Amino acid sequence: MEEKKKQEKKLAPPTEKKAKPEKKDLGVISYDVPTPPGEKKDVLSPLPDSYSPQYVEAAWYSWWEKQGYFKPDISEPNPRGVFMMCIPPPNVTGSLHLGHALTNAIQDCLTRWHRMRGETTLWNPGCDHAGIATQVVVEKKLMRERGLSRHDLGRDQFIQEVWKWKNEKGDRIYHQLKKLGSSLDWDRACFTMDPKLSYAVQEAFIRLHEDGVIYRSKRLVNWSCTLNSAISDIEVDKKELTGRTLLPVPGYKDKVEFGVLVSFSYNIEGSDEEVIVATTRIETMLGDSAVAVHPADPRYQHLKGKMVLHPFCDRKMPIVFDEFVDVNFGTGAVKITPAHDHNDYEVGNRHHLAFINILDENVLDVSVLVLDVSVLVLNVSVFLLPSRSKDIVEPLLKPQWYVDCADMGKQAADSVREGRLKIIPDHHHKTWFNWLDNIRDWCISRQLWWGHRIPAYFVTVTDPSDMDGHYWVSGRTEEEARDKAAKRFNVSTDKVTLRQDEDVLDTWFSSGIFPFSIFGWPNETQDLSVFYPGTLLETGHDILFFWVARMVMMGLKLTGKLPFKEVYLHAVVRDAHGRKMSKSLGNVIDPLDVITGISLELQDSNLDPVEVEKAKQGQKSDYPTGIPECGTDALRFALCAYTSQGRDINMDVNRILGYRHFCNKLWNAVKFAMRTLGDNFVPSEKLCGEESVSDRWILSRLCTAVGLCNAGFQAYDFPAITTAIYNFWLYELCDVYLVRVCLPCLCLQAVVCRQTLFTCLETGLLLLAPIMPFVGEELYQRLPRRRSQDGHPSIHVTPYPETEEMEFVMTVVRTIRSLRADYNLTKTRADCEFIHDHKHCTVISRL
């Protein structure tokens, strides 16, 4: 009984302090001696007394990488099939936060599971050039360090500065991914500005342009005044104002007033009557070309066919009747400025109104009548650019390149409707259909320098025989474009002058072809034939339209195939209080800080004093002593366990710490079990048939855990996996079998009990390995090997347990016990031979 209490004490949860190896208890053995990169860790020395993430997670990753465990073998077809998944390429400017950590924890678990199942498995890494974000970062760096703008350097030299920055700073994300244990094939890492991918982008543009899918048009775009570039509709947030509001604007020291409603009147031509309109953008009245009222509004029926007079310009404007007008807003009459408002743009098209541009690219007045410039800048629209410059975005009429998305959008929607593409969870179907069924053409022009320059050329022809309006050609080279232009206009090439478009493509254009450009498309490569289409796309639901829909559309259009068979959308990570993580709240957490631990003292920042105080109070409440060291395994396990919370995940670091204690429990359990097995223990290749009721019970629980884990991976039910593993190790193996069965039975059925215990340890660690790769490998390497496992030097290339195997084990046990009873061999040790063809199990007993 005293010995039992000692063993139970060893399995008690650890204290809150960090667990580190104590060298004073380890004799001459030092656990601080680093393993050379790529070399296998010393697994012959005893395990430290307590679990330490820093010790456990050292050296294994570089060894896995050197051994080539992350590389798929495509030398011959694999009967078990292929699993391929590409990483959602993170921005080269950024660093991973807990949302990225969730993405990569899920993806790596799936990758390791498929690899352990014996499939040809590839998880392809990559990084996005992030056109806007990267250009902003480098421009700020140039101005801060050298007092230069990109225009001071010129395009070519500025791009060289961006590449220099990328080569110096752009590998932080890859370092973070490796610290998270991500088993990516790094030899296939792709950057969206690499020559291979740039060639694919160029080819995609040219094919779509020649097919008429890409076209040029002068339309209203969202114009960033600071970036001097167009911005996608889905990359801006509309901030609704309920009244006078002060907002920060780049370039202004003080906040700027928005949301002030101004009323003024237009006189009806030929009468003393006037129409009063109200607007929050009084400055755009210079570009007005009509006044609109609702067709059913009785107040204005008598004004049909009438005109109003502009008070400042010599301009007559019609009164139009349009159902978009809200009769309850203001006077029910609204000014129409088609060139500077998205709704007005549609009204202008419907009623064939004049499009009058009053602003230049710097949002200054360019009309004949000059108003005070400060008024024009102060009263711009209330669209915000959320994650870039926090700039005010101005609707502006400009010629741009567009992708006709009507047919591609229908195909993408139909692929889900017809079941060819599966989106999980399916409650995202409604959003998918709503967006694709009402999709608008995609503006792909960006007035930047960093990115894929548009391979289109403006054509000037001297002495043309026929100028039919086609002034733009696309080409892989300038020579190819010149030949196309000469052929189109039936002139010699010496009469053709070309000017390449200065713009670059929207970053999402290159990301949209990422699933096949990484394999060398449009060339027919071996990688493309083996790994495209991919198996799965796993990402956050917040980029369903930014990336997922565009990949599906581009894949179907350019390859005729869906880029993947399934899309699994995980939740968004929030803080413990349900708030979206943001720098202004001080609640953004670097996963490396959770892994290694950190003191969370708020650094100097440019935040508003109120926000600084809020962040300080939040940190003081959530992390009064900072974040303790949790380790990669605990972080991954917690992230996977959290995915049951639906759309959003409220991340509590204290729960991650709880899974660190679970790692310590595993550590203590395996240490105790290894002492129980003894130094000379040899795992048996077959069962003896003398397993007790307790042995059969724990094997049945193990069989259940195996089934739950495999079912969980197949259904992307990660909480089911973590719960099955946690319950088996903690409540069944440790709390019941290890302490209450193994200790009492060591004298009575020691041999049988040890073999059962070993089976539980080995299989339990294999179940754990995809989610907790480091501690799984560390403990697995300490176990003795069955002869059948000698060819598996790492847990991550050892077959994952399957239910059929465990059911086979239980069938053997039951059959042997039945035979022994039938032949009255209960007191006789009999030899057994097994014949197993995966469909039938035959047990032959012989004396």
N, C-alpha and C positions, 0 to 999 in steps of 0.2 A: 504493500500500500504506500509506503514511503517513497519507493522508487517511482510509482505511478504519479504521485504528487509532483515529484521533481520533473518528470517528463511533461506533465500538464503545464507546469510553470514555464518551461521552455517555449511552449506554444502560445503563451499569453501575448496579447497585442503589445507592440513596442511603445515606448514613451514618445512624447512629442519631439524630443531632441533628434537631431540628425544622426543617422546610423552610419558610423564610419569604422573601418577596420582598426582595431586597437593592436598596435604592433607589440605592446608589452606582453600580450597573451599568446603571441604567435612564435615565440622562440626566435630562431635565427631567420625565419622566413620573412621577407619584406614584400608587402603588397603595393609598395610605391614605385617599384622598378617598372618603368614603362616598357610595353611590348613594341618592338620596332614595327613601323607601319607595314601592313600586309602580312606580317608573321602571325602564326597562330598563338593564341594566348596560352599561358601555362595553366593546364587543367589537372596537373598531377599533385600540386600542392593542396593542402587542406583548404576548405572554404573558410572565409573569415567568420567570426562568431556572429556577426549581425550583417544584415543587408545594407549595402551602400550603392546607390545608383551610379555614383562616379566610378566606383571600382568595377561594377558589373558591366557598364556600358562602354568601358574602355577597350579598344583594339578590335572588337568583333567586326565592326563595319568594314574597316579596311581589309580584313582577312576575307570576308565574304566577297568583296569587290575583286580582290586579287585572284580568288579562286574561280571567278567567272560565274558565280551562282545566279547573278541577275541577268545573264545573257541567254537568250533562247537558242536552242540548237535547231537549225533549219536545214541540216544536211540531208534529212530524209523525212517523209511524212510521218506524223505522229497519230497513231490510231485513237489516242485520247482527245485529239483535237487541238485547237489553237485558242488562246485567250489573249486578246490585245486591247490595250487601253492607253490613250494618250493623256498626258497631264494637262489640265487647264493651264496654259502657259502664264505664269505670273509676270507682272510688269518688272522689267529690268531695274526700274528706279526704286522699287519698293523693298520691303522686308516683310516676312510672313507674320501674320497675327494669328490669334486663336481660330479664326474662321478658316484660314488656310490650313492650320494644323488639323482641323476636323476633316477637311477635304483629303489631306494626305494620309491621315490615319485610316480612314475608310478605304481609300484606294490601295494603300499598301497591304492592309489586311486581306482584301480581295485578291490582290496579286500573289501574295504568299500562299494563300489557300489554293488557288488554281495551280501554282507551281508545285506545291506539295502533292497535288492530285495527279501529277505526272503530265500535265498539259504543256504544250509549247507556249510559254508565257512571256509576254513583253509588256512592260510598262514604260512608255517612251517619254523621256523628259524633254522640256523645252522652256524657252523664255520669250516673252513678247517685247518688241522694241518700244512699245508704248509711246507713240509719236508725240502727242501733246505733253504728257507728263515728263518725258525725257528732255524734250526741248526746253521746257520751262525750268527744269532743274539746272541744266547746263547754262542757260542764259543768265539765271540768277548767280551762278557760280562765277561766270565771266565778269559780270558787273561788280560783284562783291570783291573779287580778288584782283581784277585788272582794270576795272572801270570801263569795260568795253561792251558794246551791244553786238548781236550777231551781224548786224548790218555793217559795223565797223570792220569785221573780219571778212565778210563775203561768204557766199554759200559754201564753196568747197572747203575753205579753211574752218568754217564753223562745224561742218560735218566731221572733219578730222578731229576737232575738239570733242565732239560727242563720242566718237569711237574711242578716243583716249580715255574719256571718263568711263565708258562702258567696260573697257579692258581692266581698269583699275578698281572700279567699284561694283561691277555688275555680277560678281560671283557670290555675293552675300546670301542670296536666296538658295543657291545650290549648297552652300555650307549648312544652312538651316535644314534643308531637306535631308541631308545626310545625318545630321544630329537627330532628326526625327525617325531615323531608321528606314527611310524610303528606299525600297529595293528597285531602283530605276536602272535601266541599262544606259550608263553614262556615255558609252561609246557612241550612242545614237542621239545624244543631246543636240537639240536644234534651237537656233536663234532665228527669229523671223526675218532678220536682215542678212542671214547667211546667203551665200551665192545660190545654193540649191533652192532655198525657199524663195529668194527674190526672183529667180528664173520662173518658178511656178506661178508667182503672182503676176508677172509680166504676161505669161502665156494665158492665164485665166482672163485678164483684162482684154487682151487682143481677141481671144475667141468669143467672149461675150459681146465685145464691140462689133465685131464682124457679123455676129448673129443678130444684131439689133437689140440685144438685151440691155447693153450699156449705151446710153445716148446723152447728148448735151442739151441743156435747157436752162432758160433764164427764169428762175422762180424765187420765191421768198425763202430765205434760209435763216437759221438762228446764227447770228453773227456775234462772236466774242470780241468785244472792243479792245481788251487787253492782248489777247492772243492774235488778233487780226486774222481770224480763221472762222470758217463755218463749223458748226457743231451739230451732231446728229440730234434729231427730235427726242430720242430716248436717252440722251446724255444730259438733258437739262431737267431741272425740277421747277415746277411752277409754284411760286410762293403766293398764296392768296392773302391779300391784305384786307382787313375789315375797316380800316381807317388810316389816319395819318401815322406813318411808321418811319422811323429812322433806321437806315441800313448802311453798313460799311460798303464802300465802293473803292476798288483799287485805284490808287493815284490821288485820293482825297484824304486829308488829315482828319476831318470831321465826318460824322455820319451824314447821310443824305436823306432828304425827305421824299417819301413815296406815299401813294394812296390818297392824295388830295384830289377831290372831285371838283372840277372847274366847269361852270356853265357859261355858255355864250350863245348868241343868236345869229341865225342866217336869215336875211330878208328874202321874201318871196318875190320873184321877178314880176314887175308890173303891178304891185300892190303895196299897201302899208303893213301887211301881215308879216309875221316873222315866225321862224321855227327855232325853239330853244333846244340845244343839245348839251349833254354833259360828258366830260371825259377826264380821265386821270392823266392824259398825255396831251396837254393843250398845245405843245410845240409841234405836234404832227398835223395840226390843222392846215399847215402850209401845203401839205400833200393831199388834202381832202379832194375827192372827186365826185362825192355824192352824199346825200342824206338818206337814211333808210328808216322806214317805219313798217310795222306789221300789217299784212294785207287785211286783217280783220279788225284793225284798230279804228273805231268809228270817228275818232278825233281828226283823222287825216284823210278821210275818203275824198274830200273835196279838192285835195292837192294832187290827184292823179294827173300826170302829164305836165306838172308844173316844174319850174326850175328855181334854184336859189342862187344868190349872188355871193361870191367870196368877198369878204370885207377888205382884203389886202391885195388880192391878185385880180387881174382882169379875167375872171373865170366864171362861167355859168355851169352849175352842177345840177343834175337831175335828182328828183325825189323818187327813190325806188321802193318797191314794196317787196319785202322778203321775210319769210317765216322765221329766220334766225333771230330777229329782233325780239327782245323781252319787253312786253308791253308794260310790265310793272317796274322796269328800271328807269329811274329819272322821269323824263317827260314822254318816254316811249319813242323818241326820235334819237337816232345815233348818227354820228359822223362816220364816213367811210373813207379809210386811207388804205387802199389796196396794196401799196408798196411798203407798208410798215406795220402790218398787223395780219396775223394768220387767218383769223375769221374774215376780216375785210378782204383779204386776198381771194377767198372763195366767193364772196359776194361780188367782187369785181369781175371774176371770171363768168359768173352766172349772168351778169347784167352788162357785160362788155364795157366796163368802165375804164377810164384812163389810169395807168399806173405811174404815179408821179413820185420820183425819188428825191427826197430833200436832204439826205444825209450821205456823207462819204464813209469810207471804211473806218475812220476815226470817230464816227458819229458826230461830225460837225456839220453845220448847215451849209449846203451848197446851192440853195435856191437863190433866186434873184433878190428876194426880200430877206435881209439878214436880221435875225433876232439876236438877243443876247445869248452868247454861246453857253454861259453857265446854265441858263434855263434849259437849253436843249440837252445838256449832259445830265442835269439833275433829275429830269422827269422821264428817263427812259423806262423801258418795260420792266416788269418784275419777275422775269425769268432768271433763275440762278444756275450757275455752273457748279454742281455740287462738290466735285472732288478735285478740281484742278486749281483755278485761280479765284474762285468765289466771285467771279466777274458778273456784271450785269450783261445779259445777252439781248441784243437788239435785232428784231426782224429786219432783214435787209434784202433787197432785190438784187440778185447776182446770177450770172451764168455759171452753172456747175455741171459736173458729171453725175448721172443718175443710173441706178439699176432698176429696170422694170421688174417688179417683184410679183406681179399678179399671177402669172402662170406658176412660177416657182413656189410662191406661197400656197397656192392651191394644192400642188403636189405634196408639199410638206405637211399640210393639214390632212390630206387624204391618206398619207402613209400611216398616220395614227388612227384615223377613222377605220381604216381597213385592217388594222392589226399588224401591219408590216413593221411598224416602229412602236415599241412599248415604252410609255412614260410612267415611271414609278416615283411617288404615289400617283394614282390616277385622278386625284382631285385637282391636279394641275391641267387636266384636259380642257377644262372650260376656259382657262386663261389662254392656253395654246390656240384654241380655235378662235376665240374672240380676236386675238391679235392677227393671226394669219388670214382669217376670213375678211378682215378689214385692213389689210396691210397697205401701206403707202410706199411709193417708190423711194428708194434708198439713195440719199445724197452721199457720194463717196469721195467728193473733193475736199481736201484740207489744205489751207493756205499756209503750210509749214515747210520747213527745209528737211527735217529729219523724218524719214519714211521712204516708202517706195514711190519714186517719182512716176507720175502717170505717163505711160508710153504712148502719148498722143501728140500729134504735131499739127500746128496750124499752117495751112497751105496758102502760099501766095504764088500766083502764076502770072508771068508776063506774057502778053499776047495770047490769052486763052481763046480756044475755039468755042468753048461752051462752059460757062460757070453756072452750074445748076444748084448752087447753094451748099454743096458738100465741101466745106472748107477744112474739115478735120479728118486725119487718117491716123491709124495706130500702126506701130511697127516694132519689131524686136530690136531693130537698129535704125539709125537715121537713113541708111541706104535703102533698107526695105521700105520705109515709109515714103521715100522719094520715088521709088519705083511704083508704088501703089498710086501716088498722087499723079504721076505722069500718065499712067494707064487710065486713071479715072477721067482726066481732063484731055486725054489724047494729045499730049505734047511731049516733047523730049525732056529728059531729066534736067538738062541745063537751064530750062525755063522755070524750074520749080525751086522755090525758096521755102524752107521749113523753120518753124520756131516751136521748140518743145514746150508743152505746158509746164508752167513753174510749179504747179500744185503737186501734192503727194496724195496717196490713197488713204482713206480711213483705215485706221489700224485694224478694225474688225474685218476688213476685206481679206487681209492676209491670215487673220485668225480663222476666218470662215473656211479656208481651204487647208488648214493645218492637218486634219486627219489623213490627207493623202499627199500633201506637199512634203511632209517629213520623210516619205518613202520614195521620193524622187520623181513623182508625177511632174510632167506628162510622159516621162520616160517609163518604159515597161521594165521595171527593176524586179529582182527576186523578192525584195522586201515588200513591194507593192502587191505582188501576186500572193504572197503568204499572209500578210497582215492587214490588207484592205479588202473588204470592209472590216472595221474593228468589231469587237464584241460589245463593249460597254462604254458609255460616256457617263462619268460620275462628276457632279458639280453642284453648286448651290443654285437654288431656285431663283435667286436674284439676277442671274445672267441668262435666264431662259431665252430672252429675245436678243440680248446683246450678242450671244455666241451660239447657243444651241440651235435656234431656228435657222440662223445663217449658215451653220455647218450643214444642216440637213438640206437647205435649198441649194447651196453651192455644190454639195456632193452629188445630189440627184441631177443637177444641170450639167456638170462637167464630167462626171464619171458614169452616170446612169445608175448609180448604186447609192443606197443609204450609207452614210459613213459609219454607222453602228446599228446594232439590233435593239439595244435597250438604253434608256436614259434613266439614271437614278438621281433624283434631286434631294439633297440633304437640307437640313434646316439652317437657319441663320443663327450665329452665336451672339448672345447678348450677355450682359453682366448679370451678377447674382440678383439684381433688382429688376431685371427685365428691360433695362435701358440699352439702346443701340450703342455699341462701342464707338466712341469718338474721342479725339484728342481734347476737345473742349471740356469733356466730362472727366478727363484723366483716367479713363477706365479701359484704354487699349492696352492689351498685354501681349508682349513678345513671348512666344512659346519657349524660347531658350531661357527666359527669366523664370518660367515655371519649372523647367527641367533642372536648372542649376541653383535656383533661389536668388532673390535679390531684395535689397531694401528699396521700398517705393517712396522715396522722397521726391516731391514734385520739382522738376528742374525749372530754371528760368525760361520764360516763354513770352510770346506776344499775345497771350490770351487776355480777354477782358477781365478786370479785377474780380468781378462777380463770378465769372467762370472759374478763375483760379481758386477762389475760396470754396466754391462748390466741389472742385476736384480734390482739394485738400481734405475737406470734410468726408467726402466719399472714401478716399483712401484710408483715412484714419479709422473710419468705421469698418471697412472691409479687411484691411491689412494693417492692424495696429503695430505689428512688428515686421512688416514686409511679407514677402512670399517665401515660404520655406522650400528647401530642395525637395522636389517631388520625383524627378527622374522621367525619362522618356516613356518607359513602359507604363507607369501609372497615368501619365497624361494621355497616352493613346487609349488605354483601357477606359478612362473616364469619358473621353470624347465619344467612344463607341457606345458606352452605356447610356449616354445622354440623348442619343438620337430618337428616343421614344417620345420626346416632348412635343412632337408635331413640327410646326413651321419654325419655331424659335427655340433656342436652347439658352436657358439662363445658367451661365457657367459660374459655379461656386468653386473657388480654388481649394476651399477646405475639403470638398468632396474628392478632388484629385489627391489631396494628402491622404485621405482615407484609403485610396487604392495603393498608395505607397506602403501603407501598413499591411495591405493584403500581400504585396510583394515580400514583405518581411515575414509574413506568415508562411508563404510558400518556401522561403529560404529555410526557416526553422524546421518545417515539415520534412523537407528533403534531407537536411542535415541529420535529423533524427532517424529518418528511414534508412539512410546510408549506414548509420551505425547499427541499425537493426539487421540490415542485410549482411553486414560483415565484409571484411577485406577480401575474403576468398569466395564470395558469392558468384555463382555462374548462372546466368539466366537460362531457363529451360526452353527448348524449342517447342515443347508440347506439354499438354496438361496431364496430370497423373490421374485425375478422376476422383481424388479423395478430398476435394474441396468441401469445406464445411458450409453450413447454412450462412454464416457470416461472410465467408469468401464469395459464395454465390450471390449474396445480397449486394456486396460492393461491386462485383462484376456487372450485375444487372443495372446498378446505378451508373456505372461507367458507360455501359451500352446506351442507356437513356441519354447521357450527356453527349455522346458521340452523335446520336441521331438528332438531338436538338441543335448542335453546332452546325452540322451539315445542312439541315433544313434552314437554319438561320442565314447561312451564307447564300444559299440558293434564293431566299426570299428577301435578301438585304435587310434582315431583321437583326441588327447588331445588338440591341438590348437582350434579345433571346440568347445570343451567343455568350455575352458576358455574364448573364445570369446563370446559364448552365454551367459555365466554367467556375464561377464564384461559388455556387452552391455545392458542386461536386468537391472541390478542393477544401472549402472551409467547413461545410456542415456535414458532409458525408465521409470524406476520406480522413480529414484531420480530427473532427470532433467525435466521430464514431469509430471508424475502422482502425485508424492508426493508433489511437490511445486506448480505446476500450476493447479492441479485439486483438491487435497485434501483441501487445504486452502480455495479456493473460495466456495467449495461445503459444507463446514462444517455446514453452516447455513441452506442450502436448503435440502440436502440429507445426513445428517450426519450419520445416521444409516447404510444406504446402502454403503456409501463410506468407513466407518470404516471396515465393513465386507470384502469388496473387498481388502482394504489395508492389513488387517490381512492375507487373503489368499495369497497375494503376498509376504508378509514377511515370512510366514511359509514355503511356497513352495520354495521361493528363497533361504532360508537358507538350506533347504534339498538338493537342487541342488548343493549348495556350499560345503556341509559337507565332501564329499570324498576327495576334494582337499585341503580345508582349515578346518581341523577338529577342531582346537582349537577355533578360533573365531566363527566358526559355532555353536559349543556347547555352548560357553559363551552366545551368543545372543539368541539362541533357548531356553535356560533355563530361560531367562528373559520374554519370551512370555507367555501369558495365554494359557491354553490347551483346545482344543475341548474335549468333552466327549469321542469321539471315539479314542482320542490319549492318554487317561489317562494311558493306559497300556504300554506306551513307555517312560521310564524314561530318555533315552538319545537319542539325535538326530541320533546316529549311529546305533540304533536298531529300528528306525522309518522307515516305508516303503518309499522307494525312489519314487518320483512322476513318473507317467507313462503317456504317451500321451493319452491313452484311458480314464484315469481319468479326465484329463483336457478337453478332448473333451466332456466327459459326462457333466462336469460343464457348458460348453458353450451350449450344447444341451438343458440342463434344462433351462438356461436363455432364449434362443430363444423360446422354447416351451411355457414357462409361458407368455412371452410377446405376443406371437401369440394368446394364449387362452384368455388373458385379452382383446385383441382387438376384437376377434371374439364374445365374450359375453358382450362387452361394459362394462368391469369392470375397466376401466382406472382410475376411481376415487374411487373405492371400494377396501378395503384391504381384500383379499381372502386367505383362508388357502389352503395349497397344501399338497398332499401326493405323495410320490415317490415310484415307484416300479422299481427296477433295477436288472436285472439278467445278467449283463455284455454283453448281446447281444441286448437287447431291453430296451428302456427307456419309461416308461409310466407315464404321469403326470396327476393326477386327481385333478381337481379344484372343490372346494365346498365352498358355501357361508357360 
